[in-house]
Amino acid sequence: MSFKLTYSTMFDPPAELHTRFEDAMARTLRSLGATHALHVAGADRRSAKSAMSRNPADQEQVLGEFGTASAQDADDALKAAWRAWKGWKAMPLAKRMQLLRRVGDLIEERVFDIAAALTLEVGKNRMEALGEVQETADFFHLYCDEFEKFGAFERPLPNDPLSGYTSRNRSVMKPYGVWVVISPFNFPCALSGGPVAAALVTGNTVVLKSAPATPWAGRLLADCIRDAGMPAGVFNYLSGADTQVGPTLIEHALAAGVTFTGSFEVGMRVARTLQSGTQPRPCIAEMGGKNACIVTAAADLERAATGIVRSSFGMGGQKCSALSRLYVHRDRADALLEQIVEQTRALRIGNPAQREYWLGPVTTRTGYDHYARYAELLCSDGARSLIRGEQLKDGALARGFFVRPIVAEAPPAHTLWQTEMFLPILMVHRVASNEGAMQLANASPLGLTAGFYGAPDEVPWFQENIEAGVTYANRPQGATTGAWPGYQPFGGWKGSGNTGKAIASFYYLPQYLREQSQTVVD
């Protein structure tokens, strides 16, 4: 299939893609109910406890039974990774890259089957699920290419200006050791696979801990890594909701570094833990987003409405890059909101395994319950819902966590402007000037993504003044969403990230390495 799948191209796929996805879904449905193990020290491991995972679109459908890792399993995984590290970092670079490219190849070969599982486990529609799995494969290939392209980040330096001696200098980047990856439920494949690929490419070994709500995606990634022929202990996989596993991984003396993706509160707690003690350890924390879009009086409203709806409600707003705050010039607000409401009402909500439905369920019971509370708040304190919130309970939808997208106008003082809701909720405020919109857009402690619709000569002003790590201007494919490895680096400013470096950027891989200056005098 010649079609190149990305989040930007997924809106007009060829018919073959749908046929292959539906075949994969049929296979996946026949496999439901299996028991899935952890993966530690090169072998699948049955845990003492396990938990059933259910489809958020149909809570009566059991997807499988997944191992619940214990603190002892975490300790064993870290020790296995430590034992494997010396051999892994010493492996010839060409061999290491060959193994990791094979992982990417296997993910790509299994893209439809893994995507079918993601649709059932997370509630993504087929295009979102296929995009995430392909993105994961691309991470493995891109990071191998980048590491080789930059010569493993080794740099010769000038000789010292000595007479009678030759003093040779160079800078060498070396892996830290055992790297822990803690991934979220919303992108359980890509936001596991990306950091895992980066850590392995740079010569670290890995322990991956998946989110409790989405163990299947992590297990399928582990299968690809295992089947690629990875040496025992180089990669280890843990799942489950045991509250002792996270602290064990983070506080353990063998954990040399951590990549965490999740909320600001937890991310900062992880970062502070790693910076305490006698040896501060690196932490890459990719945290939340309360992402804004500005629409000026000069904007193309049709393009703006399309991009706004896609970024606000794609995957039910459960993206850290999702659009949740819209600031529109008052002269164009009525016309824009009319289009947004019309497009939002036209969204088909239902079982995401079926092609005709664009919007599936909220992934977790917690999110479903929070939605009801937010819907009430958006009918109070001066807020006015243009599309009112509703938990959908008719027919088959009653078995899942289905909700209606909300569009609401609210005054700047409303409490939800500062709450990362992680749900299909768009808040709107009318502004008198572009400067007023910018002030409100930047009035958040988070700064992940931002969107803009306006005249071409207004774009540089937006880019110069917006406080966000990822920006999009005049983009109908998505106002604030859609970054892809090799095309758009993805990372946040302010409370959205703690490193100032973006995923899949030129600066990402060196974070998994530490520098050693080497001088040898002949």
C-alpha positions in Angstrom: 0.0 0.0 0.0 1.6 3.3 -1.2 -0.5 5.5 1.2 1.7 7.1 3.9 -0.4 7.2 7.0 0.1 10.2 9.4 -2.2 12.2 11.6 -2.4 14.8 8.8 -3.3 12.3 6.0 -5.7 10.1 7.9 -8.8 12.0 6.8 -8.9 10.5 3.3 -7.6 7.0 3.3 -7.8 4.4 0.5 -10.5 1.7 0.6 -7.8 -1.0 1.1 -7.0 0.5 4.5 -10.5 -0.1 5.7 -10.6 -3.6 4.3 -7.4 -4.6 6.0 -8.5 -3.0 9.3 -11.8 -4.9 9.3 -10.1 -8.2 8.6 -7.8 -7.5 11.6 -10.7 -6.6 13.8 -12.4 -9.9 13.0 -9.2 -11.7 14.0 -8.8 -9.7 17.1 -12.4 -10.3 18.3 -11.9 -14.0 18.0 -8.9 -13.8 20.3 -10.6 -12.0 23.2 -10.4 -13.4 26.7 -6.8 -14.6 26.7 -4.5 -14.3 29.7 -1.5 -12.0 29.2 1.7 -12.2 31.1 4.4 -9.7 32.2 7.8 -9.8 30.4 10.8 -9.9 32.7 14.4 -11.1 32.0 13.7 -12.3 28.5 10.7 -14.5 29.5 7.0 -14.1 29.9 6.1 -14.1 33.6 2.8 -15.1 35.2 2.0 -12.8 38.1 0.3 -13.8 41.4 -2.5 -11.4 40.6 -4.3 -10.3 37.5 -7.1 -8.1 36.4 -9.7 -8.1 33.6 -9.6 -5.4 31.0 -12.9 -4.3 29.4 -13.9 -2.4 26.3 -14.9 1.2 27.2 -17.4 1.0 24.3 -19.0 -2.1 25.9 -18.3 -2.8 29.5 -19.8 -6.3 29.1 -17.0 -7.2 26.6 -13.9 -8.6 28.4 -10.8 -8.0 26.3 -8.5 -10.3 28.4 -6.9 -10.9 31.7 -3.6 -9.1 32.3 -0.9 -9.6 34.9 -0.7 -7.2 37.9 2.9 -6.6 38.6 4.1 -6.5 42.2 6.9 -4.6 43.8 8.9 -7.8 43.6 8.3 -8.0 39.9 9.5 -4.4 39.5 12.7 -5.2 41.5 13.3 -8.3 39.4 12.8 -6.3 36.2 15.2 -3.6 37.2 17.9 -6.2 38.2 17.4 -8.0 34.9 17.8 -4.8 33.0 21.0 -3.9 35.0 22.5 -7.3 34.3 21.8 -6.9 30.5 23.1 -3.3 30.3 26.8 -4.1 30.0 26.4 -6.4 27.0 23.8 -4.1 25.4 25.8 -1.0 25.5 28.9 -2.9 24.2 27.0 -4.4 21.3 28.4 -3.1 17.9 26.2 -0.2 16.9 25.3 -1.8 13.6 23.9 -4.9 15.4 22.0 -2.8 17.9 20.4 -0.7 15.1 19.5 -3.8 13.2 17.6 -5.2 16.1 15.8 -2.0 16.8 14.9 -1.5 13.1 13.5 -5.0 13.2 11.2 -3.9 16.0 9.9 -1.1 13.9 9.4 -3.4 11.0 7.4 -5.9 13.1 5.2 -3.1 14.5 4.5 -2.0 10.9 3.8 -5.5 9.8 1.3 -5.9 12.6 -0.1 -2.3 12.3 -3.7 -3.4 11.6 -3.9 -6.0 14.3 -2.4 -3.8 17.0 -4.7 -0.9 15.9 -7.7 -3.2 16.2 -6.7 -3.9 19.8 -6.2 -0.2 20.5 -9.7 0.5 19.2 -11.1 -2.0 21.6 -9.0 -1.0 24.6 -8.8 2.8 24.3 -11.9 3.6 22.3 -10.1 5.2 19.3 -11.6 5.2 15.9 -9.7 3.2 13.3 -7.8 6.1 11.8 -6.6 7.3 15.2 -5.6 3.8 16.2 -3.8 3.1 12.9 -2.0 6.4 13.2 -0.8 5.7 16.7 0.6 2.3 15.7 2.3 3.6 12.6 3.8 6.5 14.7 5.3 3.9 17.0 7.0 2.1 14.2 8.3 5.4 12.9 9.9 6.3 16.2 12.0 3.2 16.1 13.2 3.9 12.5 13.7 7.6 13.0 15.7 7.3 16.2 18.0 4.7 14.6 18.5 7.0 11.6 19.2 10.0 13.8 21.7 8.2 16.1 23.7 7.0 13.1 23.4 10.3 11.3 24.9 12.2 14.2 27.7 9.6 14.8 26.3 8.5 18.2 27.0 12.1 19.2 30.7 11.7 19.5 32.7 14.8 18.6 36.4 15.2 18.0 37.7 18.5 19.6 40.9 20.5 18.9 44.1 19.3 20.4 45.5 21.3 23.3 48.0 24.0 22.2 51.1 22.2 23.7 54.6 22.0 22.5 56.4 18.7 22.8 53.2 16.7 23.3 50.1 15.8 21.3 47.1 16.2 23.5 44.0 14.7 21.8 40.5 15.7 23.0 37.0 14.4 22.2 33.5 14.5 23.6 31.7 11.2 24.0 28.1 10.6 25.0 27.4 7.4 27.1 24.2 5.8 28.2 23.1 6.0 31.8 22.0 2.4 32.5 18.5 1.2 33.3 15.8 3.6 32.0 12.3 3.4 33.3 9.4 4.4 31.0 6.0 5.1 32.5 3.3 5.6 29.9 -0.3 7.0 29.8 -3.6 5.5 28.7 -4.4 7.8 25.8 -1.4 6.9 23.6 -0.4 3.6 25.2 1.6 2.4 22.1 3.3 5.6 20.8 4.1 7.1 24.2 5.5 3.8 25.3 7.3 2.9 22.1 8.8 6.4 21.5 10.7 6.6 24.8 11.5 2.9 24.8 13.0 3.3 21.3 15.0 6.4 22.4 16.4 4.7 25.5 17.3 1.5 23.6 18.9 3.2 20.6 21.2 5.2 22.9 22.4 2.0 24.7 20.2 2.0 27.8 18.1 -1.0 28.9 14.5 -0.5 29.7 11.7 -1.3 32.2 8.3 -0.2 30.8 5.3 0.3 33.0 2.0 0.8 31.2 -1.1 2.7 32.5 -3.5 0.4 34.4 -6.3 1.1 32.0 -4.4 0.0 28.9 -2.2 -3.1 29.5 -2.9 -4.7 26.1 -1.1 -2.1 24.0 2.0 -2.4 26.1 1.9 -6.2 25.9 1.6 -6.0 22.1 4.6 -3.7 21.9 6.5 -6.1 24.2 5.7 -8.9 21.8 7.3 -7.0 18.9 10.4 -6.3 20.9 10.7 -9.9 22.0 10.1 -11.3 18.6 12.8 -9.0 17.1 15.3 -11.1 19.0 16.2 -8.7 21.8 18.7 -10.1 24.3 17.2 -11.2 27.7 16.7 -8.3 30.1 17.3 -5.5 27.7 13.6 -4.8 27.7 11.1 -5.6 30.4 7.3 -5.0 30.6 5.1 -4.5 33.6 1.4 -3.9 33.8 -1.3 -3.5 36.5 -2.6 -1.2 39.1 -0.5 -2.1 42.1 0.3 1.2 43.8 3.7 0.0 45.0 5.1 -0.6 41.5 5.5 3.0 40.5 7.4 4.1 43.6 9.5 1.0 43.5 10.6 1.8 40.0 11.3 5.5 40.6 13.0 5.2 43.9 15.1 2.1 43.1 18.9 2.6 43.2 19.2 0.8 39.8 16.8 3.2 38.0 19.3 5.6 36.3 16.6 7.7 34.5 12.9 8.0 33.9 10.6 9.1 31.1 7.1 9.9 32.4 4.1 11.0 30.5 1.0 12.0 32.5 -0.3 14.8 34.7 1.6 17.8 35.9 1.1 16.8 39.6 2.5 13.3 39.2 5.2 14.3 36.7 6.6 16.9 39.1 6.5 14.4 42.0 8.6 12.0 39.8 11.0 14.8 38.8 11.5 15.9 42.4 12.1 12.3 43.6 14.8 11.8 40.9 16.5 15.1 41.8 16.8 14.2 45.5 19.4 11.9 47.1 23.1 11.8 46.7 23.0 11.4 42.9 20.5 13.4 40.9 19.1 11.4 38.0 17.6 12.6 34.8 13.8 12.8 34.3 12.0 13.6 31.1 8.5 14.5 32.1 5.9 15.2 29.4 3.0 16.6 31.3 -0.4 18.2 30.6 -1.8 20.7 28.2 -4.5 23.3 28.4 -4.2 24.2 24.8 -5.5 27.4 23.3 -6.4 28.6 19.8 -6.7 32.2 18.6 -9.0 33.2 15.7 -8.6 36.8 14.5 -10.9 38.9 12.4 -8.9 38.0 9.3 -9.3 34.3 9.7 -10.6 31.8 7.1 -13.6 30.6 9.2 -14.2 27.4 7.2 -10.6 26.3 7.7 -10.7 27.4 11.4 -13.9 25.5 12.2 -12.7 22.3 10.6 -9.4 22.4 12.5 -11.0 23.4 15.8 -13.6 20.6 15.7 -10.9 18.0 14.9 -8.6 19.1 17.6 -11.3 19.6 20.3 -13.1 16.3 19.8 -10.8 13.9 18.1 -10.4 10.9 20.4 -12.9 12.5 22.8 -10.5 15.3 23.7 -8.3 12.8 25.5 -5.0 14.1 24.0 -2.6 16.2 25.9 -2.5 18.3 22.7 -6.3 18.6 22.4 -7.8 22.1 22.0 -9.9 23.2 25.0 -9.7 27.0 25.0 -10.8 29.1 22.0 -10.4 32.9 21.9 -12.2 34.4 18.9 -12.5 38.0 17.7 -15.9 39.2 18.6 -16.6 40.4 15.1 -16.3 36.9 13.8 -17.5 34.9 16.8 -21.1 34.3 15.8 -20.2 33.1 12.3 -17.5 30.8 13.6 -19.5 29.3 16.4 -22.4 28.6 14.0 -20.0 26.5 11.9 -18.4 24.8 14.9 -21.8 23.9 16.4 -23.0 22.6 13.0 -19.9 20.4 12.5 -20.0 19.2 16.1 -23.6 18.1 15.9 -22.8 16.2 12.7 -20.2 14.0 14.4 -21.3 10.4 14.6 -20.9 8.9 18.0 -20.8 5.1 18.5 -18.8 1.9 18.5 -15.4 3.0 17.1 -14.8 -0.4 15.7 -17.4 0.5 13.0 -16.3 2.7 10.2 -19.3 5.1 10.3 -18.5 6.4 13.8 -15.9 9.1 14.2 -16.2 9.6 18.0 -16.0 6.7 20.4 -16.2 6.5 24.2 -14.3 8.1 27.0 -11.6 5.5 27.9 -12.0 5.4 31.7 -14.8 5.4 34.2 -13.1 8.2 36.0 -13.2 10.4 32.9 -16.9 9.5 32.4 -17.7 10.6 35.9 -15.7 13.8 35.7 -17.6 14.7 32.5 -20.9 14.8 34.3 -19.5 17.2 36.9 -17.9 19.5 34.2 -21.2 19.5 32.2 -23.0 20.9 35.2 -20.4 23.6 35.9 -20.7 24.8 32.3 -24.3 25.7 32.9 -23.3 27.9 35.9 -21.1 30.8 36.9 -21.9 32.8 33.8 -21.2 29.9 31.3 -23.6 29.1 28.5 -23.5 25.8 26.7 -24.1 26.0 23.0 -24.1 22.2 22.9 -25.1 20.9 26.4 -23.3 17.9 28.0 -25.0 14.6 28.1 -23.9 11.0 29.0 -25.4 9.0 26.2 -27.4 6.0 27.5 -29.7 4.9 24.7 -29.5 1.4 23.3 -26.0 -0.1 23.0 -24.4 3.2 24.1 -25.6 2.5 27.6 -23.0 -0.2 28.0 -20.1 2.2 27.3 -18.7 5.5 28.4 -20.2 7.6 25.6 -20.7 11.3 26.0 -21.8 14.2 23.8 -19.1 16.9 22.9 -19.7 20.2 24.7 -19.3 23.7 23.3 -19.7 26.4 25.9 -19.0 30.1 26.2 -17.7 31.2 29.6 -16.3 34.3 31.2 -12.5 34.3 31.9 -13.0 33.9 35.6 -14.8 30.5 35.2 -12.9 27.8 37.1 -12.7 25.3 34.2 -10.4 27.6 32.1 -7.6 26.4 34.4 -8.7 22.7 34.6 -7.2 20.1 32.3 -10.4 18.2 31.7 -9.1 15.7 29.1 -12.6 15.3 27.7 -14.5 16.5 24.6 -15.2 19.9 26.0 -14.4 23.2 24.2 -14.7 26.5 26.0 -15.0 29.7 24.1 -14.5 33.4 24.9 -15.0 36.5 22.6 -12.2 39.0 22.6 -11.9 42.6 21.4 -8.3 42.4 20.1 -5.6 40.0 19.1 -3.5 41.2 22.0 -6.3 40.4 24.4 -6.6 36.9 23.0 -2.8 36.4 23.4 -2.9 37.5 27.0 -5.6 35.0 27.8 -4.0 32.2 25.8 -0.8 32.7 27.8 -2.6 32.9 31.1 -2.1 29.2 31.8 0.6 27.4 33.8 0.8 24.9 30.9 2.2 25.5 27.5 2.1 22.4 25.2 0.4 23.2 21.9 -1.4 26.3 20.4 -3.3 27.1 17.3 -3.9 30.2 15.2 -6.2 31.3 12.4 -5.6 34.7 10.8 -3.9 36.6 8.0 -0.5 35.4 6.8 1.1 38.6 8.1 -0.3 37.9 11.6 1.4 34.5 11.9 4.9 35.8 12.8 3.3 37.8 15.6 1.5 34.7 16.9 4.7 32.6 16.8 6.8 35.3 18.5 4.4 35.8 21.4 2.6 32.5 22.2 4.0 30.5 25.1 3.8 27.0 23.8 6.2 24.3 22.6 4.2 23.3 19.5 2.4 25.8 17.3 0.1 25.4 14.2 -1.1 28.3 12.0 -4.0 28.1 9.6 -4.1 24.3 9.7 -7.4 22.6 8.8 -6.0 19.2 9.7 -6.1 20.2 13.4 -5.8 23.4 15.3 -3.5 22.1 18.0 -3.0 18.4 17.3 -1.3 16.2 14.8 2.5 16.2 15.3 4.3 13.3 13.6 7.9 12.0 14.0 10.2 13.5 11.5 7.8 16.3 10.7 6.9 18.2 13.9 8.8 17.8 17.2 6.5 17.6 20.1 7.2 19.0 23.6 5.9 21.5 26.0 6.9 24.8 27.7 6.1 25.9 31.3 4.3 23.1 33.2 3.9 20.9 30.2 7.4 19.7 30.2 10.5 19.9 32.3 13.3 19.7 29.7 12.6 22.3 27.0 13.3 19.5 24.4 10.7 17.9 22.2 9.9 14.3 21.3 11.4 13.4 17.9 13.4 16.6 17.8 17.2 17.0 17.0 17.7 17.4 20.8 15.7 14.4 22.1 18.1 11.5 22.0 21.0 13.2 23.9 18.8 13.4 26.9 19.2 9.7 27.3 23.0 10.1 27.4 25.6 11.7 29.6 28.7 13.4 28.3 32.3 12.4 29.0 35.2 14.6 28.0 38.2 12.4 27.0 41.8 13.7 26.8 44.8 11.5 25.9 48.3 12.7 25.7 50.7 10.9 23.4 
